Amino acid sequence: MAVVGAGPVGLSAIMTARLLSPRSIIAIDLDDGRLAQAKKFGADVTVNNSSVEPLAAIMALTDNLGVDVAIEAVGVPATFELATTLVRPCGRVATIGMHGAPVTLHMEKMWGHDVTITMGLVDASSTSTLLSLVVSHHLEVSGFATHHFTMKEFEEAYRVFGDAAHSGALKVIVTP
């Protein structure tokens, strides 16, 4: 399995994918800090696609087959297109990133591969299960809260969250 994007959405996908015992989880991102977080959240392998060609890395890791599942967790055209190139024949692409722009689906390359593509907004059907897993400590979510501030420090909290690439912020907690 490959997860394209190691922000909070991708890290959530990595964490919950572990519940299904995949052979391996490969995290792909442009930021080494987020890839380090991906390892903490359960990724077995990380690929920085600013310095490593991700398709070549995936093919080397999968005997030139591609991954069974490619999860696109960013929501931009380039990451969707990347996810569709990483999946093996009869595989699945799940796009969970929030898309605000059109994407290209290269059917000419995927036509004979019987690939399933799913997408959609989060629905509440799994909320009670996920909450039970958090309460029972089967999902350890405290790692998402990387920075804590008081309400008096709100402007600094906003700055830190807005500069996540440098601050390493995933989720910022502001308390009274």
N, C-alpha and C positions, 0 to 999 in steps of 0.2 A: 504494500500500500504506500502511496505517496501523498503527502499533503503539501500543496503549493500555497505558501504563505504561513508564516509562523507568528502572526500577531495573535491577539486573544481568541479570535474565531478559530484559527488553525490549531492553536494550542488546545482549545476545547475539543476539537476533532481528534487530535492525537491522544488526549487523555481518555476520551470515551471509546476510541477505537481499541485501546488496550483491553477493554472489557470483553472484546470478541476474540482475543488471542491471535492476532494476525502474525504471520511468519516474521515480518519485519515492518517497521514504519520508517519511511524516509521523509524527512522534512526538507523542503526547498524554500529558500528565502534569500534576499539580497543582503541581509544584515547579520553579521556574526553574533551580535548580542541576542538577537531573537533565536538564532539557531542554537545558541547555548541554552536558552530557555527551553527550546524544543526537546533537547536531551533530558532536561530535568522533568519534563512533562511526559516522557516516555518514548521519544523517537530513538530508534536504533542507529540511524545514519543521518547525517546532515549534508546538504549540498548547498553551497553558496553559489547561486547562479550568476553572480557578477564576475566570478573567476573560474567557474567550472561549467562546461556545457551540460545542462541537466539531462537532456535526452541521452547523451553518451554515458553519463554516470548511471542512469537508470538501466540502460541496456547492459552495461557491464555487471550490474548487480543482479540482473534477472535472466541471465543466459540469452540475451537478445530477444526476450519475449515482451517486455513491458510489465507494468504492474497490473494486478487484478483490479485494483480500485485506485482512482486518482481523485482526490478531493481538492477542489479549487476553493480557497478560503480568503481571497482578497477582494474580488469583485471588479477587476479591470479586464479589458479584452485580452491583453497579453497573457495573463495568468490562466484564463479560460482556454485559450489556444494552446498554451503549454500543457495543461492537464490532458487535453485531448490527444496530444502526441505521445504521452507517456503510457497510455493504457494499452494493454495487450488485446488481441482479438477475443471477443466474448467478455470483455471486461466492463467496468462501470466507471462513469465520470459523474461525480456529484458536485454541483456548484452550490456552495453555501455562502459565498461572498455576496455582498449586496451590490448588484450591478446597476449602474446609472447611465450606461452608454451601450450602444449596440455592440455585439460581438459577431465574429465570423465563425461559422461552423463549416469546416472543410470536409463536406460530405464526399468530395471526390477522393479524399484520402482514406475515409473511414467506411465507405459504402459496403465493402465486403467483409467487414470485421465484426458485425453484429454487436456493436457497442451500445450499452444502455446509458442514457444521460438523464439525470434527475436534477431538479432545482426547485427552489421554493423558499418561502419565508418560514421561520420557525413557527411551529404550531405548539399548542399547549398539551398535546397528547402525551408527551414524555416527561412533563414537568414533575409529576408526583414520583415517578420512578427515579429521576435524577436527584430530587430532593432526598429520597430515601437512601440513595447511594452516598450522598454527601453526609447525611446524619449518621449513617453506619460506618463512615470513614473508608468506604470502598472507593470513593473519589475524594482526593485531597485537593481542595480548591484554594487553600490559603496562598499558594504561590502566585495567584493572579493579582493579589493586592501587593504591589511592589512599593508603594509610597503612601504615607499617612500624613495628613495635615489636619489642623483645626480650622474652624470657620474663619478665624482671624487671618489665617494663612491662605485664604482661598485664591488670591491672585497668584501666589507662588505655585499652588497646586495646579492651577490652570496653565501656567507657563510650563511646568514640568510635564504635564500630560500632553501639551501641544508640541513639545520638543522630545517626544518619546524616542526618536532615533539616537539622541545624545544622552537622555536621562535614563533610558532603559525602562521607562514606565510601561506597564501593561494596564493596570487599573489603579486609579488614584482614589484613596478613601479620604473623605472629608467628614470630620465629626464636629459636633458643637463645641 
